[in-house]
Amino acid sequence: MADDAEKTEEPTDKKIEDARKEGNVPKSQDASGVVTLFVAILALLMLFPFMAEHMLRLFKYYFSLIGTPLDKLFMIDIALITMKEILLMVMPLAFAVAVAGVLAAISQFGFLFTLDAIQPKFSKINPISGMANLFSMKKIAESIKITFKSFITLGVGFLYFFYFIKELPTVAMFGLHDQLDWLVHKMLIIAFVMLFITFIFAIIDVIMVRKQYFDGLKMSKQEIKDEMKNMDGDPLIKSKIRQIQMQSARKRMMAEVPHADIVITNPTHYAVAIKYDEQKSRAPIVVAKGMDHIAQQIKKIARENNVHIVQNPPLARSLYKEVELDKAIPESLFAAVAEVLAYVYKMNRK
């Protein structure tokens, strides 16, 4: 029983799919963050001339207002123009960052749309459980991890910054334009070094998150058995369905007996009803067959509908064992069946 309760088995595809439907997926915040930050830096560099142009246009507009008397409508006009220029500067960058965030998430766990994760749950606003989660070992470990990553990243960035400061006496001899170029160049170096370190931590975090995710979904042997049972259906229900299907098939089979040309029997055990329609089939068809109680029912229905019953034990056994229901008889039995049918047709003509 201990082995059954211990979660040692890898999660099944159904368990993983059920977790996805609930919004439970392996998502690394570090990976999403580093991708978003990288795209934000690239977008900022590419959009900088565009943003600078609109910023300059906005400052020119402000300078043009010097000496103009202000009133309520004029203030509204200034606010609208300011909002327009700021939106033009910010929206392309915000759009790039948003797309990067979506692509970063999709790259980790694929496309997923579910409303289960945002449905209100009163257990989430329970103050007692909230306090317990706040001071749980998982939260403490997460805080230590964030502190460690921040310390390493900022530490390396500071070392590069301290190294670049040594160049300041030389840079002070440059012109203003060259000084700005040097500052931008060094800032980019520091930014990409820190970004690279963050990228390394993100890879490690992705590996850890996926391991924790699949470890959390591990199942016990009993859970796998229960899942298979639920997927296959309850044996009692399946048995009941099978019984109903057999009864339905038996009713359809018995309904064909009155239309048969002949019923071949072993007097006590077998009964096989045969119908021959040369326009529909080149060989006689077995329309009903059964043993014991079912055989007696076939013979009873045949007698009630004046269908000829012929006793031929070897042929009855062969037909029952070799020919499926609603199938034509094989060539090996043509001669025997033809002889019986000829006898029946002769009796009918009489």
N, C-alpha and C positions, 0 to 999 in steps of 0.2 A: 504493500500500500504506500510505503514511503517513496518508492520509485515512481509510482503513478502520480503522486502529488508534487514531486520535485519537477520544476520546469527546466528540463535538460534538452528538449527537442527544438529544432529550428522551426520558426513559424511557418505555417502553410500559406499558400497563395491566397486562400480565402481570408485568413487572419490578417494578412497585410492589406488586402483590398478593403476589408471592413474598417481597418484603422484609417485608411486613406479617406473613406467616405465620412468619417468623423472628423477629418481635418488633422489627424495625427500622422505627421510625416517627418522624416529626418531633415530638419532645416538647421543649417549653421548660420547663426547671425553674423559671425565673423566673415564668412565667405561672401554673404550678401553685402556686408559693409565694405569689404575691400574692393569688390567689383564696382559698387556704387561710387566709392571715393575715387577710384581710378578713372571712371568715366567722367565724374564731376571735374577732376583736374584737367583731363583732356578737353572736355567741353569748354571749360573756362579759358584755356589757352587758345582754343580755336575761335571762341566768341569774344575774346577780349577786345579786338579792334571794333567789332560791332557794338559792344557794351560801352567802350570808351567814346565812340561817336555819339551815342545817345546821351551819355553823361555830359559830354561837352555841350551838346545842344541844349540840355536842361540848364546848365550853368549860364550859357549865353542868354537864355530866356530870362533867367533871374536877374542878370546884370542889366538887361534891357528894361526892367521894371523900376530901376532906380529913379526916384523922383516922381513916380506915378502915384497919385492919391489912391488909397485903398478903400474899398467899400465891400459890402457883403457879397454882391454878385461877382466882383472881381476876385475876391478870395476863393469863391467856389470855382471860378475859372482856373485859377492857379492850382488849386487842389486837383482838379480833373486832369490838367496837362501833366502835373507831376506824377499822378497815378498811371497815366498812359505811358509815360516814358519809362517809369520803373518796371511796369509790366512787360514792356517790350524788351527790357534788359534781362529780366528775371525768368520769364516764361520759357525761352529756349533752353536755358540751363536746367530749370525745373523739369521740363519735359524729358530731357536727356537722362537726368537722374532717375526719374520715375520709370522710364523704359529699362534702364540698367537694373533697377531693383526687381522688376518683373522677370527679366531674362535670367537674373541670378537665381531667383527662386525656381523658375522652370527648369534650369539646368541641374538643379539638385534633386528634384522629385517629380519633374514632369508637370504637364498642365493639370490643374485640379480646380474644380469649382464645386464648393459645398457650402451649405448654409448651417450645417450642424455646429461648426466652431463658433458661430456668432449668436446662437440661440441663447436666450437668458437662462441661467441656471442659478437657483437660489443658494446652492452650496458654495458658489464662488464668492458670495458676499457675506458668508458666515464669518464674523469677526474672530471667532475662536480659531477656526481652521486657517483663517488668513494670517493670524499671528504665528500659528504653528509653522506655516509655510515660510513666513518671513525669516524665522530663526532656525530653519531646518538645515541639516548638514549639506544638502544639495545647494542651498542658497549661499551658505558659508564658503563652500568649495568654489562656487561660481564667482564670488566676490574676490577670493584669493587669486583665482585665475585671471580675472580682469586686472587686478592690481599688478600682478606679475607681468602681464603683457604690456600694460601701460608703462611700467617702470623700465622694461627693456627697450621698448620703442622710443620713449622720450629720452632715455639715457644715451642711446646710440645717436639720436638726433642732436642732443646736447654736445656730444663729443665732436661731431662734424661742425656744429656751430662754433665751438671753442677753437677748433682748428682753423676755421675761416676768419675768426677774429684776429688771428695773428697777421693776417694780410692787410688789416685796416691801415697801418702806417703807409703802406705802399699805395693802397687804393685812394688815400687822401690826396695823393698827388695827381689823380686822374681828374678829367673834366666831369661836369655833372652828368652828362649823357653816359659816359663810360662807367661812372659810379653806379648809375641805375642799372646798366646792363650787367655789371658784376653782381649787384644785389639780386637781380632777378635770376641770374644763372645759379648762384649759390643757394637761393631759396628753392629752386627746382631740384637741385641735387639733394638737399636735405629732405624735401617732400618725397622724392622717389625712393630714397634710401629707407625712410620710415615706412613708405608704402610697401616696399619689398619685404621688410621685416613683418609687417602686418599680413602680407600674403603668405609667408611661411607659417605664421601662427594660424591663418585661416585653413591651410591644407591640413595641419594637425587637428584643428577643431572639427573639420569635416569628417576625418577618420574616426575621431572620438565620438562625435554625435551619431554617426551611422552605427557604430558598434553598440553604443548605449541604447539606440533605438531598437535594433534587432534583438539585443539581450532582453529588453523590456517586453518584447512580443513573444519571447520563447514560451513554449507550451509544455504541459505535462503530457505523458502518454495517455492519460485518461481523457484530457481535453481533446487530443487528436482523435481518439476513438469516438467521443461524443460528437465531434464535428462531422466525422465520416458517417456516423449514424444519422445525423440530421440531414446531411446532404443526400444520403441514399433513401431516407425516409424510414419511418418506424416499421419494423418487420410485421407487426400486427396489422397496420394499415395497408401495407403492401399485399399481405396475404388476403385481406378483405377485398381489395381492389381486384386482385387476380381471381378470386372466387366469383366476383360479380361479372368479370369479363368472360369467365368460362361459362357461367350460366347464360349470359347473353349469346355467346357463340353456340351453345347447345340449343337454345330456342330457335336461332336461325337455321341450324342444321335440321332440327325436327320439322321445321316448316317446309323443307325441301323434299321430305320423304313422300308426301302424297303425289308429287310430280315425277317420282322415279319410275323407271320401266320395270325394275326387278329388285328384290332384296335377296341376297345370297347369304345363307346362314350356316353356321355350325349349330345344331339344334339348341345348345344350352349356353354357349359362351360368346359367339361372334355374330354380328349382323352388319352387312355392308349393302347400302342402297346405291344402285347404279342408274344413270340416265344417259341415253344416247340420242343426240340431236346432230345428224350428219351435216346440217347447215351451219352449226356453230363450232363443231369440233370433229376432227377426223377420227377420234377414238372416244369410247365411253368415258364418262366422268363419274368419280365417286362423290356423291352429294351428301352422304351421311354414313357414319360408321360408329360402332361402339362395342363395348364388352359388357357381359353380365346384365346389370340392371338397365343400362342404356340400350343394349341389344334387345332386351325384352320390350322396351318402349318403342323402338324402331319397328319391330314386328307387329306390335299392337296397332300403331298408326297405319302401317301397310295394310293390315287386314281391314281396318275401318274404311280405307280408301280403295279397296280392291286392287292393290298392287301385288303382283305375283311374288310369292316367297318360295325360293328353291333351296333345298338343303344340299350343300356341297362343301363339307368341312375343309378339305385341303384348299379349295379355291377361296373360301371365306377367310381362312387364316392368312393366306398369301396376300389377298387384297388388303386386309386390315394392317398387316405389317409393312407392306412394300409401297402402298399408295397413300399419299397425303390427301386430306380433305380438299375437295374442289380441284383435284388434279386428274389428268387423264391416266388411264391404266398403261403400264409399259407393254412393249411389244411381246415380251416373254409370256404375257397372260392373254394376248389377243385371242388365241385359238380357244382357250377354255371359256372365256367370257362370250365370245362369238357363238359358241355352241349353246350356251345357256340362253342367250338372247334369241337365237334362232328357235329354240324350243318355245320360248315365251311368245314370240311373234306368231308361231304356228298355232299355239293355243288361242291367241287373240283372234286370228282369222277364223278358227272354228267357232 
